Amino acid sequence: MIENPKNIKLIVIQRPQTLFLVLTVILNLAVFFTPIYSHAVNDPVAWFGMGMALSLTLPMLIAAVSILLYKNRSNQLKWVKIATYMQIVALGFALGVLFSLGGFGKFLWKEVVSSGIIILSLASLWQAGRLIKKDEELVKSMDRIR
């Protein structure tokens, strides 16, 4: 049985967790154009910039791929949890850059906002995971009723 591709797009867009996963992709992409990322890349220790880039790229890719896993919610939830842990690592890199520059202050407000974008992305991943888990519980309860 072949499904209509237009129908599939409607199902994916109707789920609120999809919007949170798309928001995660957009926010992680935006971090690459912020001062916190440029400070990390310009760090004398080469692995620091590479680690931050990797810890931002992997959750972004996992979130994009997990959108397509909407039919298998348990698998989707597993991948979103992995992306959440990687996002926490990205936040650790951002805080490391922030504190190496001198911590919080008026002169570092752009860097603090950049770190805030990573926190928003983390919150978006967490909310997507929460909604996926809620959907899974709803489906399980409906199966029990049958």
N, CA, C and O atoms as CSV, one atom per row, in Angstrom:
chain,resi,resn,atom,element,x,y,z
A,1,MET,N,N,0.835,-1.168,0.000
A,1,MET,CA,C,0.000,0.000,0.000
A,1,MET,C,C,0.891,1.246,0.000
A,1,MET,O,O,1.725,1.414,0.890
A,2,ILE,N,N,0.719,2.097,-0.972
A,2,ILE,CA,C,1.517,3.308,-1.117
A,2,ILE,C,C,0.735,4.484,-0.544
A,2,ILE,O,O,-0.435,4.697,-0.862
A,3,GLU,N,N,1.419,5.241,0.311
A,3,GLU,CA,C,0.774,6.401,0.913
A,3,GLU,C,C,1.038,7.644,0.084
A,3,GLU,O,O,2.034,7.743,-0.632
A,4,ASN,N,N,0.131,8.573,0.199
A,4,ASN,CA,C,0.269,9.834,-0.495
A,4,ASN,C,C,1.336,10.680,0.205
A,4,ASN,O,O,1.225,10.917,1.407
A,5,PRO,N,N,2.369,11.142,-0.512
A,5,PRO,CA,C,3.418,11.939,0.131
A,5,PRO,C,C,2.885,13.226,0.755
A,5,PRO,O,O,3.415,13.676,1.771
A,6,LYS,N,N,1.860,13.822,0.178
A,6,LYS,CA,C,1.288,15.038,0.751
A,6,LYS,C,C,0.674,14.738,2.117
A,6,LYS,O,O,0.745,15.561,3.029
A,7,ASN,N,N,0.083,13.576,2.250
A,7,ASN,CA,C,-0.522,13.159,3.506
A,7,ASN,C,C,0.538,13.009,4.595
A,7,ASN,O,O,0.308,13.381,5.745
A,8,ILE,N,N,1.679,12.474,4.237
A,8,ILE,CA,C,2.768,12.276,5.193
A,8,ILE,C,C,3.258,13.624,5.708
A,8,ILE,O,O,3.497,13.773,6.907
A,9,LYS,N,N,3.412,14.608,4.824
A,9,LYS,CA,C,3.871,15.924,5.242
A,9,LYS,C,C,2.902,16.543,6.235
A,9,LYS,O,O,3.327,17.185,7.196
A,10,LEU,N,N,1.614,16.360,6.017
A,10,LEU,CA,C,0.625,16.926,6.931
A,10,LEU,C,C,0.724,16.289,8.303
A,10,LEU,O,O,0.602,16.978,9.316
A,11,ILE,N,N,0.942,14.988,8.350
A,11,ILE,CA,C,1.054,14.300,9.631
A,11,ILE,C,C,2.282,14.784,10.385
A,11,ILE,O,O,2.214,15.008,11.594
A,12,VAL,N,N,3.391,14.946,9.699
A,12,VAL,CA,C,4.624,15.370,10.343
A,12,VAL,C,C,4.476,16.787,10.885
A,12,VAL,O,O,4.909,17.058,12.005
A,13,ILE,N,N,3.881,17.688,10.127
A,13,ILE,CA,C,3.756,19.080,10.545
A,13,ILE,C,C,2.739,19.224,11.672
A,13,ILE,O,O,2.863,20.140,12.486
A,14,GLN,N,N,1.752,18.359,11.744
A,14,GLN,CA,C,0.726,18.472,12.761
A,14,GLN,C,C,1.248,18.144,14.153
A,14,GLN,O,O,0.651,18.569,15.142
A,15,ARG,N,N,2.320,17.417,14.255
A,15,ARG,CA,C,2.837,17.042,15.564
A,15,ARG,C,C,3.671,18.193,16.128
A,15,ARG,O,O,4.594,18.670,15.468
A,16,PRO,N,N,3.350,18.640,17.348
A,16,PRO,CA,C,4.072,19.801,17.906
A,16,PRO,C,C,5.556,19.534,18.150
A,16,PRO,O,O,6.363,20.463,18.116
A,17,GLN,N,N,5.926,18.265,18.396
A,17,GLN,CA,C,7.341,17.992,18.627
A,17,GLN,C,C,8.167,18.242,17.379
A,17,GLN,O,O,9.362,18.519,17.474
A,18,THR,N,N,7.554,18.150,16.220
A,18,THR,CA,C,8.264,18.445,14.977
A,18,THR,C,C,8.691,19.908,14.955
A,18,THR,O,O,9.799,20.231,14.526
A,19,LEU,N,N,7.822,20.776,15.411
A,19,LEU,CA,C,8.164,22.197,15.441
A,19,LEU,C,C,9.334,22.456,16.395
A,19,LEU,O,O,10.204,23.278,16.107
A,20,PHE,N,N,9.351,21.755,17.522
A,20,PHE,CA,C,10.462,21.921,18.462
A,20,PHE,C,C,11.762,21.366,17.888
A,20,PHE,O,O,12.832,21.926,18.128
A,21,LEU,N,N,11.683,20.283,17.140
A,21,LEU,CA,C,12.891,19.723,16.522
A,21,LEU,C,C,13.415,20.650,15.424
A,21,LEU,O,O,14.625,20.816,15.276
A,22,VAL,N,N,12.514,21.247,14.664
A,22,VAL,CA,C,12.928,22.210,13.638
A,22,VAL,C,C,13.540,23.443,14.301
A,22,VAL,O,O,14.529,23.990,13.814
A,23,LEU,N,N,12.947,23.876,15.413
A,23,LEU,CA,C,13.500,25.011,16.156
A,23,LEU,C,C,14.910,24.696,16.656
A,23,LEU,O,O,15.778,25.569,16.644
A,24,THR,N,N,15.144,23.476,17.089
A,24,THR,CA,C,16.480,23.060,17.524
A,24,THR,C,C,17.478,23.165,16.383
A,24,THR,O,O,18.591,23.656,16.567
A,25,VAL,N,N,17.081,22.705,15.211
A,25,VAL,CA,C,17.974,22.776,14.050
A,25,VAL,C,C,18.311,24.235,13.726
A,25,VAL,O,O,19.469,24.568,13.475
A,26,ILE,N,N,17.306,25.089,13.734
A,26,ILE,CA,C,17.520,26.507,13.405
A,26,ILE,C,C,18.408,27.184,14.446
A,26,ILE,O,O,19.323,27.930,14.097
A,27,LEU,N,N,18.135,26.923,15.725
A,27,LEU,CA,C,18.930,27.552,16.785
A,27,LEU,C,C,20.374,27.082,16.767
A,27,LEU,O,O,21.288,27.889,16.937
A,28,ASN,N,N,20.597,25.778,16.561
A,28,ASN,CA,C,21.978,25.282,16.499
A,28,ASN,C,C,22.714,25.850,15.295
A,28,ASN,O,O,23.910,26.132,15.369
A,29,LEU,N,N,22.013,26.016,14.206
A,29,LEU,CA,C,22.628,26.620,13.024
A,29,LEU,C,C,22.972,28.079,13.291
A,29,LEU,O,O,23.994,28.575,12.816
A,30,ALA,N,N,22.127,28.765,14.045
A,30,ALA,CA,C,22.367,30.177,14.350
A,30,ALA,C,C,23.599,30.370,15.231
A,30,ALA,O,O,24.257,31.407,15.151
A,31,VAL,N,N,23.916,29.389,16.064
A,31,VAL,CA,C,25.072,29.520,16.964
A,31,VAL,C,C,26.370,29.638,16.173
A,31,VAL,O,O,27.326,30.257,16.641
A,32,PHE,N,N,26.414,29.052,14.985
A,32,PHE,CA,C,27.627,29.120,14.172
A,32,PHE,C,C,27.950,30.549,13.730
A,32,PHE,O,O,29.070,30.819,13.297
A,33,PHE,N,N,26.997,31.454,13.832
A,33,PHE,CA,C,27.200,32.841,13.411
A,33,PHE,C,C,27.275,33.798,14.602
A,33,PHE,O,O,27.052,34.999,14.451
A,34,THR,N,N,27.586,33.270,15.776
A,34,THR,CA,C,27.637,34.088,16.984
A,34,THR,C,C,29.078,34.247,17.468
A,34,THR,O,O,29.963,33.498,17.055
A,35,PRO,N,N,29.306,35.222,18.340
A,35,PRO,CA,C,30.667,35.445,18.845
A,35,PRO,C,C,31.211,34.296,19.694
A,35,PRO,O,O,32.421,34.072,19.723
A,36,ILE,N,N,30.348,33.580,20.369
A,36,ILE,CA,C,30.838,32.487,21.225
A,36,ILE,C,C,31.499,31.398,20.378
A,36,ILE,O,O,32.498,30.801,20.781
A,37,TYR,N,N,30.927,31.152,19.202
A,37,TYR,CA,C,31.518,30.151,18.312
A,37,TYR,C,C,32.829,30.660,17.725
A,37,TYR,O,O,33.791,29.900,17.615
A,38,SER,N,N,32.881,31.932,17.347
A,38,SER,CA,C,34.133,32.461,16.780
A,38,SER,C,C,35.243,32.474,17.828
A,38,SER,O,O,36.408,32.252,17.497
A,39,HIS,N,N,34.893,32.732,19.090
A,39,HIS,CA,C,35.899,32.654,20.156
A,39,HIS,C,C,36.395,31.220,20.330
A,39,HIS,O,O,37.583,30.995,20.560
A,40,ALA,N,N,35.491,30.261,20.222
A,40,ALA,CA,C,35.886,28.856,20.375
A,40,ALA,C,C,36.799,28.413,19.241
A,40,ALA,O,O,37.766,27.684,19.462
A,41,VAL,N,N,36.489,28.853,18.033
A,41,VAL,CA,C,37.305,28.460,16.880
A,41,VAL,C,C,38.671,29.127,16.942
A,41,VAL,O,O,39.669,28.531,16.535
A,42,ASN,N,N,38.729,30.355,17.447
A,42,ASN,CA,C,39.999,31.081,17.530
A,42,ASN,C,C,40.818,30.714,18.768
A,42,ASN,O,O,41.882,31.290,18.996
A,43,ASP,N,N,40.341,29.779,19.554
A,43,ASP,CA,C,41.076,29.335,20.737
A,43,ASP,C,C,42.383,28.686,20.301
A,43,ASP,O,O,42.406,27.957,19.310
A,44,PRO,N,N,43.466,28.936,21.021
A,44,PRO,CA,C,44.750,28.336,20.634
A,44,PRO,C,C,44.745,26.808,20.654
A,44,PRO,O,O,45.506,26.171,19.926
A,45,VAL,N,N,43.888,26.227,21.487
A,45,VAL,CA,C,43.796,24.775,21.531
A,45,VAL,C,C,42.821,24.347,20.438
A,45,VAL,O,O,41.631,24.651,20.522
A,46,ALA,N,N,43.300,23.657,19.432
A,46,ALA,CA,C,42.496,23.355,18.242
A,46,ALA,C,C,41.303,22.449,18.536
A,46,ALA,O,O,40.266,22.570,17.883
A,47,TRP,N,N,41.431,21.546,19.503
A,47,TRP,CA,C,40.351,20.605,19.763
A,47,TRP,C,C,39.129,21.287,20.350
A,47,TRP,O,O,38.020,20.762,20.258
A,48,PHE,N,N,39.322,22.455,20.953
A,48,PHE,CA,C,38.192,23.128,21.594
A,48,PHE,C,C,37.180,23.616,20.551
A,48,PHE,O,O,35.976,23.407,20.703
A,49,GLY,N,N,37.667,24.255,19.511
A,49,GLY,CA,C,36.783,24.727,18.441
A,49,GLY,C,C,36.141,23.574,17.688
A,49,GLY,O,O,34.964,23.629,17.331
A,50,MET,N,N,36.928,22.526,17.449
A,50,MET,CA,C,36.402,21.346,16.764
A,50,MET,C,C,35.356,20.647,17.619
A,50,MET,O,O,34.335,20.187,17.109
A,51,GLY,N,N,35.610,20.570,18.914
A,51,GLY,CA,C,34.650,19.931,19.820
A,51,GLY,C,C,33.334,20.689,19.885
A,51,GLY,O,O,32.262,20.085,19.917
A,52,MET,N,N,33.418,22.012,19.905
A,52,MET,CA,C,32.192,22.795,19.940
A,52,MET,C,C,31.420,22.651,18.636
A,52,MET,O,O,30.196,22.523,18.645
A,53,ALA,N,N,32.129,22.671,17.523
A,53,ALA,CA,C,31.462,22.512,16.229
A,53,ALA,C,C,30.782,21.146,16.135
A,53,ALA,O,O,29.657,21.036,15.648
A,54,LEU,N,N,31.464,20.127,16.597
A,54,LEU,CA,C,30.907,18.771,16.560
A,54,LEU,C,C,29.718,18.637,17.504
A,54,LEU,O,O,28.715,18.008,17.166
A,55,SER,N,N,29.837,19.235,18.695
A,55,SER,CA,C,28.746,19.118,19.660
A,55,SER,C,C,27.544,19.974,19.286
A,55,SER,O,O,26.476,19.811,19.876
A,56,LEU,N,N,27.682,20.866,18.340
A,56,LEU,CA,C,26.530,21.606,17.810
A,56,LEU,C,C,25.950,20.941,16.560
A,56,LEU,O,O,24.738,20.951,16.345
A,57,THR,N,N,26.826,20.367,15.745
A,57,THR,CA,C,26.387,19.766,14.490
A,57,THR,C,C,25.646,18.452,14.705
A,57,THR,O,O,24.608,18.226,14.084
A,58,LEU,N,N,26.153,17.589,15.565
A,58,LEU,CA,C,25.510,16.287,15.771
A,58,LEU,C,C,24.077,16.392,16.298
A,58,LEU,O,O,23.202,15.707,15.770
A,59,PRO,N,N,23.792,17.219,17.317
A,59,PRO,CA,C,22.385,17.331,17.729
A,59,PRO,C,C,21.494,17.920,16.641
A,59,PRO,O,O,20.317,17.580,16.525
A,60,MET,N,N,22.086,18.817,15.842
A,60,MET,CA,C,21.318,19.410,14.753
A,60,MET,C,C,20.940,18.340,13.729
A,60,MET,O,O,19.795,18.282,13.282
A,61,LEU,N,N,21.895,17.500,13.360
A,61,LEU,CA,C,21.624,16.438,12.393
A,61,LEU,C,C,20.678,15.382,12.966
A,61,LEU,O,O,19.780,14.904,12.272
A,62,ILE,N,N,20.882,15.024,14.228
A,62,ILE,CA,C,20.023,14.021,14.855
A,62,ILE,C,C,18.591,14.542,14.953
A,62,ILE,O,O,17.644,13.790,14.723
A,63,ALA,N,N,18.424,15.814,15.289
A,63,ALA,CA,C,17.080,16.392,15.365
A,63,ALA,C,C,16.412,16.387,13.991
A,63,ALA,O,O,15.218,16.108,13.875
A,64,ALA,N,N,17.183,16.695,12.957
A,64,ALA,CA,C,16.619,16.697,11.603
A,64,ALA,C,C,16.212,15.285,11.171
A,64,ALA,O,O,15.163,15.101,10.555
A,65,VAL,N,N,17.034,14.305,11.490
A,65,VAL,CA,C,16.717,12.927,11.114
A,65,VAL,C,C,15.571,12.380,11.960
A,65,VAL,O,O,14.739,11.620,11.464
A,66,SER,N,N,15.526,12.761,13.226
A,66,SER,CA,C,14.467,12.229,14.091
A,66,SER,C,C,13.085,12.753,13.709
A,66,SER,O,O,12.077,12.161,14.097
A,67,ILE,N,N,13.020,13.833,12.969
A,67,ILE,CA,C,11.729,14.290,12.449
A,67,ILE,C,C,11.135,13.218,11.546
A,67,ILE,O,O,9.924,12.999,11.539
A,68,LEU,N,N,11.988,12.560,10.792
A,68,LEU,CA,C,11.531,11.538,9.844
A,68,LEU,C,C,11.191,10.211,10.527
A,68,LEU,O,O,10.632,9.316,9.892
A,69,LEU,N,N,11.521,10.077,11.803
A,69,LEU,CA,C,11.238,8.844,12.535
A,69,LEU,C,C,9.906,8.914,13.269
A,69,LEU,O,O,9.730,8.251,14.291
A,70,TYR,N,N,8.971,9.702,12.768
A,70,TYR,CA,C,7.713,9.941,13.482
A,70,TYR,C,C,6.847,8.693,13.619
A,70,TYR,O,O,5.977,8.650,14.489
A,71,LYS,N,N,7.060,7.688,12.793
A,71,LYS,CA,C,6.243,6.473,12.895
A,71,LYS,C,C,6.713,5.556,14.028
A,71,LYS,O,O,5.936,4.753,14.544
A,72,ASN,N,N,7.969,5.676,14.408
A,72,ASN,CA,C,8.530,4.848,15.479
A,72,ASN,C,C,8.913,5.776,16.637
A,72,ASN,O,O,10.059,6.214,16.748
A,73,ARG,N,N,7.935,6.065,17.492
A,73,ARG,CA,C,8.130,7.045,18.552
A,73,ARG,C,C,9.194,6.640,19.569
A,73,ARG,O,O,9.933,7.498,20.050
A,74,SER,N,N,9.288,5.367,19.903
A,74,SER,CA,C,10.293,4.960,20.888
A,74,SER,C,C,11.709,5.165,20.340
A,74,SER,O,O,12.599,5.594,21.074
A,75,ASN,N,N,11.918,4.866,19.074
A,75,ASN,CA,C,13.209,5.101,18.437
A,75,ASN,C,C,13.477,6.611,18.333
A,75,ASN,O,O,14.599,7.067,18.555
A,76,GLN,N,N,12.448,7.365,17.998
A,76,GLN,CA,C,12.581,8.817,17.897
A,76,GLN,C,C,12.963,9.411,19.255
A,76,GLN,O,O,13.816,10.294,19.336
A,77,LEU,N,N,12.333,8.925,20.304
A,77,LEU,CA,C,12.635,9.416,21.652
A,77,LEU,C,C,14.071,9.097,22.047
A,77,LEU,O,O,14.743,9.909,22.683
A,78,LYS,N,N,14.536,7.918,21.670
A,78,LYS,CA,C,15.920,7.536,21.977
A,78,LYS,C,C,16.902,8.492,21.307
A,78,LYS,O,O,17.863,8.931,21.940
A,79,TRP,N,N,16.679,8.817,20.055
A,79,TRP,CA,C,17.580,9.713,19.335
A,79,TRP,C,C,17.499,11.141,19.857
A,79,TRP,O,O,18.505,11.851,19.889
A,80,VAL,N,N,16.319,11.558,20.263
A,80,VAL,CA,C,16.186,12.905,20.829
A,80,VAL,C,C,16.923,12.996,22.162
A,80,VAL,O,O,17.514,14.030,22.471
A,81,LYS,N,N,16.893,11.925,22.954
A,81,LYS,CA,C,17.645,11.919,24.213
A,81,LYS,C,C,19.147,12.001,23.950
A,81,LYS,O,O,19.860,12.719,24.652
A,82,ILE,N,N,19.627,11.281,22.957
A,82,ILE,CA,C,21.048,11.349,22.601
A,82,ILE,C,C,21.414,12.766,22.163
A,82,ILE,O,O,22.460,13.288,22.549
A,83,ALA,N,N,20.557,13.381,21.364
A,83,ALA,CA,C,20.808,14.757,20.925
A,83,ALA,C,C,20.796,15.719,22.106
A,83,ALA,O,O,21.557,16.686,22.128
A,84,THR,N,N,19.939,15.461,23.086
A,84,THR,CA,C,19.885,16.310,24.276
A,84,THR,C,C,21.189,16.234,25.051
A,84,THR,O,O,21.699,17.259,25.503
A,85,TYR,N,N,21.734,15.044,25.209
A,85,TYR,CA,C,23.012,14.895,25.911
A,85,TYR,C,C,24.142,15.601,25.160
A,85,TYR,O,O,25.016,16.211,25.776
A,86,MET,N,N,24.121,15.515,23.844
A,86,MET,CA,C,25.146,16.193,23.051
A,86,MET,C,C,24.988,17.710,23.141
A,86,MET,O,O,25.974,18.447,23.111
A,87,GLN,N,N,23.750,18.165,23.250
A,87,GLN,CA,C,23.497,19.595,23.393
A,87,GLN,C,C,24.026,20.100,24.737
A,87,GLN,O,O,24.503,21.231,24.836
A,88,ILE,N,N,23.941,19.265,25.758
A,88,ILE,CA,C,24.504,19.625,27.071
A,88,ILE,C,C,26.019,19.784,26.963
A,88,ILE,O,O,26.602,20.663,27.598
A,89,VAL,N,N,26.653,18.932,26.158
A,89,VAL,CA,C,28.095,19.056,25.926
A,89,VAL,C,C,28.391,20.380,25.218
A,89,VAL,O,O,29.365,21.054,25.552
A,90,ALA,N,N,27.561,20.755,24.248
A,90,ALA,CA,C,27.747,22.035,23.555
A,90,ALA,C,C,27.603,23.199,24.525
A,90,ALA,O,O,28.340,24.181,24.435
A,91,LEU,N,N,26.662,23.092,25.445
A,91,LEU,CA,C,26.507,24.130,26.460
A,91,LEU,C,C,27.748,24.201,27.347
A,91,LEU,O,O,28.169,25.287,27.745
A,92,GLY,N,N,28.326,23.053,27.653
A,92,GLY,CA,C,29.563,23.026,28.428
A,92,GLY,C,C,30.703,23.730,27.708
A,92,GLY,O,O,31.470,24.469,28.324
A,93,PHE,N,N,30.815,23.502,26.416
A,93,PHE,CA,C,31.841,24.203,25.634
A,93,PHE,C,C,31.585,25.707,25.650
A,93,PHE,O,O,32.517,26.495,25.817
A,94,ALA,N,N,30.322,26.109,25.476
A,94,ALA,CA,C,29.994,27.533,25.454
A,94,ALA,C,C,30.299,28.188,26.800
A,94,ALA,O,O,30.832,29.297,26.847
A,95,LEU,N,N,29.964,27.511,27.881
A,95,LEU,CA,C,30.264,28.066,29.197
A,95,LEU,C,C,31.768,28.110,29.451
A,95,LEU,O,O,32.268,29.019,30.114
A,96,GLY,N,N,32.485,27.119,28.917
A,96,GLY,CA,C,33.945,27.146,29.026
A,96,GLY,C,C,34.538,28.349,28.316
A,96,GLY,O,O,35.443,28.995,28.845
A,97,VAL,N,N,34.048,28.655,27.138
A,97,VAL,CA,C,34.511,29.836,26.407
A,97,VAL,C,C,34.138,31.098,27.177
A,97,VAL,O,O,34.950,32.012,27.317
A,98,LEU,N,N,32.915,31.140,27.669
A,98,LEU,CA,C,32.431,32.322,28.379
A,98,LEU,C,C,33.266,32.605,29.629
A,98,LEU,O,O,33.654,33.747,29.873
A,99,PHE,N,N,33.538,31.574,30.411
A,99,PHE,CA,C,34.317,31.781,31.626
A,99,PHE,C,C,35.794,32.034,31.335
A,99,PHE,O,O,36.468,32.699,32.121
A,100,SER,N,N,36.306,31.517,30.220
A,100,SER,CA,C,37.701,31.813,29.874
A,100,SER,C,C,37.867,33.256,29.413
A,100,SER,O,O,38.969,33.803,29.448
A,101,LEU,N,N,36.763,33.870,28.980
A,101,LEU,CA,C,36.814,35.277,28.578
A,101,LEU,C,C,36.643,36.221,29.767
A,101,LEU,O,O,36.861,37.426,29.636
A,102,GLY,N,N,36.262,35.695,30.905
A,102,GLY,CA,C,36.146,36.549,32.081
A,102,GLY,C,C,34.802,36.470,32.765
A,102,GLY,O,O,34.534,37.254,33.676
A,103,GLY,N,N,33.949,35.553,32.359
A,103,GLY,CA,C,32.653,35.397,33.022
A,103,GLY,C,C,31.598,36.345,32.495
A,103,GLY,O,O,31.724,36.893,31.399
A,104,PHE,N,N,30.560,36.532,33.283
A,104,PHE,CA,C,29.449,37.381,32.888
A,104,PHE,C,C,29.797,38.843,33.150
A,104,PHE,O,O,30.491,39.169,34.112
A,105,GLY,N,N,29.308,39.702,32.288
A,105,GLY,CA,C,29.529,41.132,32.475
A,105,GLY,C,C,28.934,41.913,31.327
A,105,GLY,O,O,28.489,41.338,30.334
A,106,LYS,N,N,28.929,43.222,31.467
A,106,LYS,CA,C,28.355,44.084,30.428
A,106,LYS,C,C,29.134,43.982,29.121
A,106,LYS,O,O,28.557,44.113,28.042
A,107,PHE,N,N,30.412,43.753,29.212
A,107,PHE,CA,C,31.254,43.720,28.022
A,107,PHE,C,C,31.129,42.403,27.254
A,107,PHE,O,O,31.614,42.307,26.126
A,108,LEU,N,N,30.495,41.397,27.835
A,108,LEU,CA,C,30.349,40.097,27.170
A,108,LEU,C,C,28.889,39.747,26.907
A,108,LEU,O,O,28.551,38.564,26.868
A,109,TRP,N,N,28.017,40.730,26.725
A,109,TRP,CA,C,26.595,40.415,26.592
A,109,TRP,C,C,26.304,39.639,25.313
A,109,TRP,O,O,25.366,38.841,25.297
A,110,LYS,N,N,27.065,39.839,24.241
A,110,LYS,CA,C,26.845,39.077,23.005
A,110,LYS,C,C,27.176,37.595,23.222
A,110,LYS,O,O,26.487,36.717,22.702
A,111,GLU,N,N,28.215,37.332,23.979
A,111,GLU,CA,C,28.593,35.955,24.264
A,111,GLU,C,C,27.576,35.282,25.177
A,111,GLU,O,O,27.296,34.092,25.031
A,112,VAL,N,N,27.027,36.044,26.116
A,112,VAL,CA,C,26.003,35.495,27.010
A,112,VAL,C,C,24.740,35.170,26.220
A,112,VAL,O,O,24.112,34.136,26.451
A,113,VAL,N,N,24.366,36.042,25.292
A,113,VAL,CA,C,23.200,35.776,24.436
A,113,VAL,C,C,23.457,34.559,23.561
A,113,VAL,O,O,22.547,33.764,23.323
A,114,SER,N,N,24.678,34.406,23.084
A,114,SER,CA,C,25.032,33.230,22.283
A,114,SER,C,C,24.866,31.952,23.088
A,114,SER,O,O,24.368,30.949,22.577
A,115,SER,N,N,25.283,31.991,24.342
A,115,SER,CA,C,25.092,30.831,25.216
A,115,SER,C,C,23.610,30.603,25.482
A,115,SER,O,O,23.169,29.462,25.622
A,116,GLY,N,N,22.846,31.679,25.551
A,116,GLY,CA,C,21.398,31.579,25.736
A,116,GLY,C,C,20.723,30.873,24.574
A,116,GLY,O,O,19.730,30.170,24.766
A,117,ILE,N,N,21.251,31.051,23.369
A,117,ILE,CA,C,20.697,30.355,22.197
A,117,ILE,C,C,20.890,28.852,22.359
A,117,ILE,O,O,20.004,28.069,22.016
A,118,ILE,N,N,22.030,28.455,22.876
A,118,ILE,CA,C,22.279,27.028,23.107
A,118,ILE,C,C,21.332,26.495,24.178
A,118,ILE,O,O,20.851,25.367,24.076
A,119,ILE,N,N,21.063,27.298,25.202
A,119,ILE,CA,C,20.125,26.886,26.245
A,119,ILE,C,C,18.712,26.758,25.671
A,119,ILE,O,O,17.985,25.827,26.019
A,120,LEU,N,N,18.319,27.686,24.792
A,120,LEU,CA,C,17.001,27.590,24.149
A,120,LEU,C,C,16.895,26.335,23.292
A,120,LEU,O,O,15.852,25.682,23.263
A,121,SER,N,N,17.969,26.005,22.602
A,121,SER,CA,C,17.977,24.788,21.796
A,121,SER,C,C,17.865,23.549,22.673
A,121,SER,O,O,17.181,22.590,22.315
A,122,LEU,N,N,18.525,23.568,23.803
A,122,LEU,CA,C,18.431,22.461,24.755
A,122,LEU,C,C,17.005,22.336,25.291
A,122,LEU,O,O,16.477,21.231,25.408
A,123,ALA,N,N,16.391,23.461,25.610
A,123,ALA,CA,C,15.001,23.442,26.089
A,123,ALA,C,C,14.050,22.941,25.012
A,123,ALA,O,O,13.075,22.252,25.311
A,124,SER,N,N,14.329,23.285,23.769
A,124,SER,CA,C,13.503,22.826,22.659
A,124,SER,C,C,13.611,21.312,22.478
A,124,SER,O,O,12.609,20.642,22.230
A,125,LEU,N,N,14.820,20.777,22.602
A,125,LEU,CA,C,14.998,19.325,22.522
A,125,LEU,C,C,14.293,18.627,23.681
A,125,LEU,O,O,13.661,17.586,23.498
A,126,TRP,N,N,14.406,19.204,24.868
A,126,TRP,CA,C,13.757,18.613,26.036
A,126,TRP,C,C,12.240,18.593,25.852
A,126,TRP,O,O,11.586,17.599,26.164
A,127,GLN,N,N,11.687,19.692,25.345
A,127,GLN,CA,C,10.237,19.762,25.129
A,127,GLN,C,C,9.798,18.768,24.049
A,127,GLN,O,O,8.747,18.141,24.184
A,128,ALA,N,N,10.577,18.619,22.997
A,128,ALA,CA,C,10.249,17.644,21.955
A,128,ALA,C,C,10.238,16.237,22.539
A,128,ALA,O,O,9.336,15.451,22.250
A,129,GLY,N,N,11.229,15.918,23.353
A,129,GLY,CA,C,11.270,14.601,23.997
A,129,GLY,C,C,10.079,14.378,24.903
A,129,GLY,O,O,9.521,13.282,24.947
A,130,ARG,N,N,9.692,15.404,25.619
A,130,ARG,CA,C,8.528,15.304,26.502
A,130,ARG,C,C,7.251,15.025,25.705
A,130,ARG,O,O,6.427,14.202,26.104
A,131,LEU,N,N,7.098,15.712,24.586
A,131,LEU,CA,C,5.902,15.517,23.765
A,131,LEU,C,C,5.899,14.149,23.077
A,131,LEU,O,O,4.841,13.537,22.930
A,132,ILE,N,N,7.050,13.675,22.662
A,132,ILE,CA,C,7.132,12.337,22.058
A,132,ILE,C,C,6.751,11.284,23.085
A,132,ILE,O,O,6.009,10.351,22.781
A,133,LYS,N,N,7.260,11.436,24.301
A,133,LYS,CA,C,6.937,10.494,25.374
A,133,LYS,C,C,5.433,10.532,25.682
A,133,LYS,O,O,4.822,9.493,25.934
A,134,LYS,N,N,4.855,11.707,25.661
A,134,LYS,CA,C,3.420,11.862,25.908
A,134,LYS,C,C,2.604,11.158,24.816
A,134,LYS,O,O,1.607,10.500,25.112
A,135,ASP,N,N,3.026,11.297,23.564
A,135,ASP,CA,C,2.358,10.600,22.459
A,135,ASP,C,C,2.462,9.087,22.624
A,135,ASP,O,O,1.491,8.361,22.409
A,136,GLU,N,N,3.647,8.619,23.007
A,136,GLU,CA,C,3.861,7.186,23.176
A,136,GLU,C,C,2.963,6.633,24.284
A,136,GLU,O,O,2.384,5.556,24.142
A,137,GLU,N,N,2.852,7.368,25.375
A,137,GLU,CA,C,1.978,6.931,26.468
A,137,GLU,C,C,0.516,6.926,26.046
A,137,GLU,O,O,-0.247,6.051,26.454
A,138,LEU,N,N,0.125,7.900,25.229
A,138,LEU,CA,C,-1.251,7.958,24.732
A,138,LEU,C,C,-1.558,6.752,23.847
A,138,LEU,O,O,-2.627,6.154,23.963
A,139,VAL,N,N,-0.636,6.397,22.973
A,139,VAL,CA,C,-0.840,5.251,22.090
A,139,VAL,C,C,-0.898,3.959,22.902
A,139,VAL,O,O,-1.720,3.089,22.616
A,140,LYS,N,N,-0.043,3.826,23.903
A,140,LYS,CA,C,-0.067,2.633,24.748
A,140,LYS,C,C,-1.373,2.521,25.525
A,140,LYS,O,O,-1.904,1.424,25.694
A,141,SER,N,N,-1.893,3.654,25.997
A,141,SER,CA,C,-3.157,3.606,26.726
A,141,SER,C,C,-4.315,3.239,25.794
A,141,SER,O,O,-5.257,2.565,26.209
A,142,MET,N,N,-4.245,3.676,24.552
A,142,MET,CA,C,-5.287,3.339,23.580
A,142,MET,C,C,-5.214,1.855,23.225
A,142,MET,O,O,-6.243,1.225,22.980
A,143,ASP,N,N,-4.005,1.296,23.197
A,143,ASP,CA,C,-3.855,-0.133,22.921
A,143,ASP,C,C,-4.418,-0.963,24.063
A,143,ASP,O,O,-4.965,-2.040,23.830
A,144,ARG,N,N,-4.291,-0.477,25.296
A,144,ARG,CA,C,-4.842,-1.201,26.439
A,144,ARG,C,C,-6.378,-1.220,26.401
A,144,ARG,O,O,-7.012,-2.190,26.817
A,145,ILE,N,N,-6.950,-0.138,25.896
A,145,ILE,CA,C,-8.428,-0.064,25.840
A,145,ILE,C,C,-8.981,-1.061,24.842
A,145,ILE,O,O,-10.054,-1.625,25.057
A,146,ARG,N,N,-8.265,-1.284,23.753
A,146,ARG,CA,C,-8.736,-2.225,22.733
A,146,ARG,C,C,-8.717,-3.580,23.322
A,146,ARG,O,O,-9.073,-4.549,22.652
